[in-house]
C-alpha cells in the first residue's frame, strides 16, 4: 500500500505474509540540486512524525544524491570539508530518528580510474 509519494520518494507499507512481518519502506531518489533535496528532507520529517510510521519499523533507502561522510564520495580527497548538504542530511536523519548503515566493500562509481 502506498502511503505517500513525491518526485523524490515513494513510501509504502510492506507485509511479508509468510513471516507475518510488516514495515514501512521509503524509496528515495534525491534531486541533483541541494535546494530541491531540502524539500525531500522536509517530507521525510513529516513522514517520521505521522502515522502509520509511529507504529511500524521504517527503512529509508535509495540514492540521496548527497553523501553523509567525505569517504563516501568517489573523490573523497577533494571532499573533506563538512558541507552544508552533508549537515542538512545529518540533521534530517537525526530529526527522523534514523541511523545510517555504513557501507562495506568497494565503492562503484562512474568507471573512471586515476
C-alpha positions as CSV (number, residue, x, y, z in Angstrom):
1,X,0.0,0.0,0.0
2,X,1.4,3.4,-1.0
3,X,1.2,5.9,1.9
4,X,2.9,8.9,0.3
5,X,4.8,9.9,-2.8
6,X,6.6,12.8,-4.5
7,X,9.1,13.4,-7.2
8,X,11.9,12.3,-4.8
9,X,10.3,9.4,-2.8
10,X,7.6,6.8,-2.5
11,X,6.6,5.4,0.9
12,X,4.7,2.2,1.2
13,X,3.7,-0.4,3.7
14,X,5.1,-3.9,3.2
15,X,3.7,-7.0,4.7
16,X,5.6,-10.3,4.3
17,X,2.8,-12.8,4.8
18,X,4.8,-15.9,5.3
19,X,6.7,-14.4,8.3
20,X,3.9,-12.0,9.4
21,X,6.4,-9.1,9.3
22,X,5.1,-5.6,8.5
23,X,7.2,-2.5,8.0
24,X,7.3,0.8,6.1
25,X,9.8,1.5,3.4
26,X,10.6,4.8,1.7
27,X,12.5,4.5,-1.6
28,X,14.4,7.7,-2.4
29,X,15.9,9.3,-5.5
30,X,17.2,12.6,-4.3
31,X,17.2,15.6,-6.7
32,X,20.5,16.8,-8.1
33,X,20.1,20.3,-6.7
34,X,20.6,21.0,-3.0
35,X,17.6,23.3,-2.5
36,X,15.4,20.6,-4.1
37,X,16.8,17.9,-1.8
38,X,15.8,20.2,1.2
39,X,12.2,19.5,0.1
40,X,12.8,15.8,0.5
41,X,14.3,16.2,3.9
42,X,11.2,18.1,5.0
43,X,9.0,15.4,3.5
44,X,10.8,12.8,5.5
45,X,10.4,14.8,8.7
46,X,6.7,15.0,8.1
47,X,6.5,11.2,7.4
48,X,8.5,10.4,10.6
49,X,6.1,12.5,12.7
50,X,2.9,10.9,11.4
51,X,1.0,7.7,11.4
52,X,1.5,4.9,10.3
53,X,5.2,5.3,10.9
54,X,4.7,5.7,14.6
55,X,3.6,2.1,14.8
56,X,5.8,0.5,12.2
57,X,9.5,-0.2,11.7
58,X,10.8,2.2,8.9
59,X,13.6,1.8,6.4
60,X,14.7,4.6,4.1
61,X,16.9,3.6,1.2
62,X,17.9,4.7,-2.3
63,X,20.1,7.4,-3.9
64,X,20.0,10.5,-1.8
65,X,22.4,12.3,-4.2
66,X,24.2,13.5,-1.1
67,X,27.0,11.8,0.9
68,X,26.9,11.8,4.6
69,X,30.7,11.3,5.0
70,X,33.5,12.6,2.8
71,X,34.8,9.0,2.5
72,X,31.5,8.0,0.7
73,X,32.4,10.3,-2.2
74,X,34.3,8.8,-5.2
75,X,36.8,11.7,-4.9
76,X,37.0,11.8,-1.2
77,X,40.3,13.7,-1.2
78,X,38.6,16.7,-2.6
79,X,35.5,16.4,-0.4
80,X,36.9,16.5,3.1
81,X,35.0,19.7,4.1
82,X,31.8,19.2,6.1
83,X,29.4,20.7,3.5
84,X,26.1,22.3,4.1
85,X,24.5,19.4,2.2
86,X,26.0,16.9,4.5
87,X,24.9,18.8,7.5
88,X,21.3,19.0,6.2
89,X,21.2,15.3,5.6
90,X,22.7,14.6,9.0
91,X,20.1,16.8,10.6
92,X,17.3,15.1,8.7
93,X,18.4,11.7,9.9
94,X,18.6,13.0,13.5
95,X,15.2,14.6,13.3
96,X,13.6,11.4,11.9
97,X,15.3,9.1,14.4
98,X,17.1,7.3,11.5
99,X,20.5,5.7,11.7
100,X,22.9,5.4,8.8
101,X,24.1,1.9,8.0
102,X,27.7,2.2,7.0
103,X,28.8,1.0,3.6
104,X,31.1,-2.0,3.3
105,X,33.2,-3.2,0.5
106,X,34.5,-1.4,-2.6
107,X,32.5,1.6,-4.0
108,X,31.3,1.5,-7.5
109,X,31.5,4.9,-9.3
110,X,31.3,6.1,-12.9
111,X,34.0,3.7,-14.2
112,X,36.8,6.3,-14.1
113,X,40.2,5.5,-12.7
114,X,43.3,7.5,-11.9
